[in-house]
Amino acid sequence: MSAVREGLTEGRYGRSADERTDRKLKIIGSVLGVALLGVIGWIGWDYIAGQSVSAEVIKFQVISDTEVKVHLEVRKDSSVTGVCSLSSQDEGHGEVGRADFTFAKPVSRVDEVVTLKTTTRATMVELVGCQPAASAH
C-alpha cells in the first residue's frame, strides 16, 4: 500500500520562501530602474539646460578667394548675448579663416548672414561652437 502525501494547504502557512524572494527582487529591480531613469533624465536636463546658446549653419556661399557668407540660425535665451565661432578650410583641409560673431539681439532665435574673411579660397565652413558672451564686471 502506498501512502499518498497531501501537500500543505495553500495559504495556510504564509508564502513560500521562493515567493518572498521573487517579490523582493521585483521591488529592488523596480526601485533601481526608477533611480536609473532619474539619473539619466537629470544628466540629460543638465546638458540641455547648460546649452544656453546653440547654432546651426544653414548654408554658406564662397564669395571670393578671401570671403565666405555664412547663414547662421542661433538659438539662445533672449536676455543672453551669444558668441559663435566659425572656421573655414581650404581644399586640403587647412584652416584659412576663423572668427567669432556676437549675437546680442534680445530675441531667442536669430537668423543672420555673417561674412567670414579668409586668407585663401575656402571650400568648407564649420561651426566650432557657441557660448554666452563673457560679461564685463
Secondary structure, DSSP 8 states (H G I E B T S, - for coil): ---------TTTT---HHHHHHHHHHHHHHHHHHHHHHHHHHHHHHHHHH--EEEEEEEEEEEETTEEEEEEEEEE-TT--EEEEEEEE-TTS-EEEEEEEEE--SSSEEEEEEEEE-SS--SEEEEEEEEE-----
